[in-house]
Amino acid sequence: MNSRKSKNSNLIHAECLSQVQRILRERFCHQSSHSNLFGVQLQYKHLIELLKRTAIHGESNSVLIIGPRGSGKTMLVNQALRELMEIEDVSGNILQVHLNGLLQINDKIALKEITRQLNLENVVEDKVFGSFAENLVFLLEALRKGNRTSSCPVVFILDEFDLFAHHKNQTLLYNLFDISQSAQTPLAVIGLTCRLDILELLEKRVKSRFSHRQIHLMNSFGFPQYLKIFKEQLSLPVEFPDKLFAEKWNESVQCLSEDRSIREVLQKHFNVNKNLRSLHMLLMVALNRVTTSHPFVTTADLMEASQLCSMDSKANIVHGLSVLEICLIIAMKHLNDIYEEEPFNFQMVYNEFQKFVQRKAHSIYNFEKPVVMKAFEHLQQLELVKPMERTSVSAQREYQLMRLLLDSTQIMNALQKYPNCPTDVRQWATSSLSWL
């Protein structure tokens, strides 16, 4: 009987944990419909008012949302659009067009995408248009239902807005802003960019038609608020089905936020990068360690997650190299020390390696020059070494100038973790210049 009870409780426990994983992962991947807006409430109020004026009163608007990557520009727009669609009079009437500068690389592709998203392929069919403007006006005319107030409002969201400024003659931007200035179809143009100098990229005729409204997101919160965000993001909502489990989970999160070592980890994370995307990445890695036998996030989980998130990718590559390749990197490090970061060539590295081999002939095998050359080329393929200029056919590979893309700290850290590294090689790396 007891075994059956414990089996049932394990099943309930597993169900709870799968719900926890689903809720928190949705939140961390910015797919949750109830994402909190941290420190951007004023900007949100500004944006939602502007969108309501377009959707309800048929007023055309344009705005740029500017902020660094990960500051919450897309989340802000998505939340505003979600709230807008909950208004009964608006939801069935407003249309959205999402464009991205990385995908719509020219105006022709952008126009096709606009046609597809407005479901107007059957209206356009084989029509021939004289210009881009004519085509866009025709598309918007097809959505009209009479006067300005009864016409169907359209919201254009242009992600990577600065890339649209590089399109020929900025035709798309010109026409969108031109329509938003005139009393035609109600139109809201929202541009998302991380460039502060975005207005300098716009042509005079485009700039004159833009409303010059800008919303800035700058992650202006301090560490106490960052700690509060950490706690809120990891806590379970009030409406979680199993109240007892949610209470225990939230208590464990409270204890974590008060833990000194966790505060140190978060402080380090905050100092490096205080955007919420990197915090979500840290929490996601820690959450992956939660199982039925390990039902709560612990201090050790978060510390391990922090190490994984802050791991140096180049140092990780060094862990997988052969001893010969490690020797070549150390030779380059010594050349950098001697010649004060001046570029070097393969021949110089090979000579340095030969000096070491002659001193330690009993522990290091003396490889043939072509084998050493192959190892050097492998380092170049891994982008640990890069040529100073483009390789020409006539130039000899041995004398092509190179630069090492690892610093001394990265090399020493990688060597400490390198499995079965010969003692002589490690000593050579730590040796002073007088050794040479």
ZIHU-V526261 format. One record per backbone hydrogen bond with DSSP energy under -0.5 kcal/mol. CO is the residue of the C=O (numbers start at 1). NH is the residue of the N-H. Records with the same first field share a line. If there is no record, write none. Layout:
CO->NH / NH
This chain:
1->5
2->6
3->7
4->8
5->9
6->10
7->11
8->12
9->13
10->14
11->15
12->16
13->17
14->18
15->19
16->20
17->21
18->22
19->23
20->24
21->25
22->26
23->27
24->28
25->29
26->31 / 32
27->30
32->35
36->38
37->39
40->44
41->45
42->46
43->47
44->48
45->49
46->50
47->51
48->52
49->53
50->54
51->55
52->56 / 57
53->57 / 59
54->58
61->189
63->191
64->66 / 215
65->193
66->217
68->71
70->276 / 277
72->76
73->77
74->78
75->79
76->80
77->81
78->82
79->83
80->84
81->85
82->86
83->86
84->87
87->90 / 91
88->92
90->93 / 94
95->155
97->99 / 157
99->159
100->103 / 104
103->105
106->110
107->111
108->112
109->113
110->114
111->115
112->116
113->117
114->118
115->120
116->119
120->124
121->125
124->127
131->135
132->136
133->137
134->138
135->139
136->140
137->141
138->142
140->143
141->144
143->152
147->151
151->153
153->95
154->156 / 188
155->97 / 157
156->158 / 190
157->99 / 159
158->161 / 192
159->101
160->163 / 164
161->164 / 165
163->166
164->167
167->170
168->171
170->174
171->175
172->176
173->177
174->178
175->179
176->180
177->181
178->182
179->184
182->184
186->154
187->61
188->156 / 190
189->63 / 191
190->158
191->65
192->161
193->67
194->196
195->198
197->200 / 201
198->201 / 202
199->202
203->207
204->208
205->209
206->209 / 210
207->210
213->64
214->216
215->66
216->218
217->68
222->226
223->227
224->228
225->229
226->230
227->231
228->232
229->233
230->234
231->235
237->240
241->243
242->246
243->247
244->248
245->249
246->250
247->251
248->252
249->253
250->254
251->255
252->256
253->257
254->258
255->259
256->259
259->263
260->264
261->265
262->266
263->267
264->268
265->269
266->270
267->271
268->272
269->273
275->278 / 279
276->280
277->281
278->282
279->283
280->284
281->285
282->286
283->287
284->288
286->289
287->290
294->291
298->302
299->303
300->304
301->305
302->306
303->307
304->308
305->309
306->310
308->311
311->313
312->316
313->317
314->318
315->319
316->320
317->320
318->321
322->326
323->327
324->328
325->329
326->330
327->331
328->332
329->333
330->334
331->335
332->336
333->337
334->338
335->339
336->340 / 341
339->342
344->402
345->349
346->350
347->351
348->352
349->353
350->354
351->355
352->356
353->357
354->358
355->359
356->360
358->361
360->363 / 364
365->367
368->372
369->373
370->374
371->375
372->376
373->377
374->378
375->379
376->380
377->381
378->382
379->384 / 385
380->383
384->405
386->403
396->399
397->400
398->347
401->388
402->344
403->386
407->411
408->412
409->413
410->414
411->415
412->416
413->417
414->418
415->418
418->421
422->426
423->427
424->428
425->429
426->430
427->431
432->435
433->436
